[in-house]
Amino acid sequence: MGAKKKTEIICRCNNVSRQTIEDAIRDGAKTLNDIFDTTSAGVGPCGGSCRRKIGPFLEYYLKNGSFPEKITEDLTGKNPKKDS
């Protein structure tokens, strides 16, 4: 510990940091829409690609009461080889 954490940007379109998202969740954001409305993360011109990170991040916090050390991206539904 002791070393300063590097600012991790979660939403590149709107330049929203991990810290901003953590603060929103601590301040009462309990759904993805709450986070989107509070921080503008997930509503950028890319169509919200960072939502795949924010969703699992929020779920982890709601389940454990703490934030994960590493943000894991939810890649379900992103398999280009999947046949319909």
FENNORBEL-V673828 format. One record per backbone hydrogen bond with DSSP energy under -1.0 kcal/mol. CO is the residue of the C=O (numbers start at 1). NH is the residue of the N-H. E is the energy in kcal/mol with one decimal. If there is no record, write none. Layout:
<<CO & NH & E> <CO & NH & E>>
This chain:
<<8 & 18 & -3.2> <11 & 16 & -2.1> <16 & 10 & -2.4> <16 & 11 & -1.9> <17 & 21 & -1.8> <18 & 22 & -2.9> <19 & 23 & -2.6> <20 & 24 & -2.0> <21 & 25 & -2.2> <22 & 26 & -2.7> <23 & 27 & -2.0> <24 & 29 & -2.4> <25 & 28 & -1.6> <31 & 35 & -1.9> <32 & 36 & -2.9> <33 & 37 & -2.9> <34 & 38 & -2.3> <35 & 39 & -2.7> <36 & 40 & -2.0> <40 & 43 & -1.1> <44 & 47 & -1.9> <48 & 51 & -1.9> <49 & 52 & -1.2> <50 & 53 & -1.8> <50 & 54 & -2.5> <51 & 55 & -2.5> <52 & 74 & -2.8> <53 & 57 & -1.7> <54 & 58 & -2.8> <55 & 59 & -2.6> <56 & 60 & -2.4> <57 & 61 & -1.9> <58 & 62 & -2.8> <59 & 63 & -2.0> <60 & 64 & -2.8> <61 & 65 & -3.0> <75 & 78 & -1.8> <79 & 82 & -1.6>>
